[in-house]
Amino acid sequence: MNSFLRHASTSGMLRSSTRRMPMIEFGHGTHVGLRRTRNEDTYYADAALGLFLVADGMGGHQHGEVASALARDAIVERIRSGQSLAEAVHGAAAQVLEHAQRYDDALPMGTTVAAVRFSEQAYDIAWVGDSRIYLWNNGLRRVSHDHSLVQRLVAAGTIDEAQASRHPYRNVLTQALGITALDQLHISMAKGQLSPDMSFLVCSDGLTEEVSDTAIADMVSRQELAAQECVDHLLLAALDHGGSDNVTAILARVR
């Protein structure tokens, strides 16, 4: 039987007592996949802080694990100190880059990040790389766009989405924390107003490589299931379709 790792916070429903946060039900989990020996993904899920993030490390030989954990911890610490989400991600990028430059070898040390931050009535989203953020609100919409070579080709009209999903270079990133120089780093942002029954899915490409957006929508829309059950089903779907990479997902529902 495959087992899922859950950490950072227990799943359930929670409202902060110190900030007027919306009621959030959430589920979360990660799995090493069926073809990897290490899990370079990490995540953080905390309704009291209003912060949900996924980081997908790269580099091998523990480099990816270190990079994603550094980014996670730096963002959480900076959010707790009062920084905005954009400031926290930029600060995390500087820390990962500084750490990566200590190593004199040919292996990169980098990570993607995708994060959602809730306030009283609004949400902020930030991402770098190809970890994704989806919004369910009477239909599924991908809020993020991949920072990848293939996404550039799609934007230029050179290939379509169907071709992009099969492209041999679909995993080549154009932006990543720890690899992209700070003066060239582009932190993509989005924001909006919260409303009841919104759901946010934050996930690594280990999910989206194996599970279609249509299948993701079918699962996220199932309000009769707890958020944790939806996440477990999504992770199982990724494994059933090959589990070629580490897979991580967080589903946060506004109640």
Secondary structure, 3 states (H helix, E strand, C coil): CCCCECCCCCCEEECCCCCCCCCEEEEEEEECCCCCCCCCEEEEEECCCCEEEEEEEECCCCHHHHHHHHHHHHHHHHHHCCCCHHHHHHHHHHHHHHHHCCCCCCCCCEECEEEEEECCCEEEEEEECCCEEEEECCCEEECCCCCEHHHHHHHCCCCCHHHHCCCCCCCCECCCECCCCHHHCCCEEEEEECCCCCEEEEECHHHHCCCCHHHHHHHHCCCCCCHHHHHHHHHHHHHHCCCCCCEEEEEEEEC
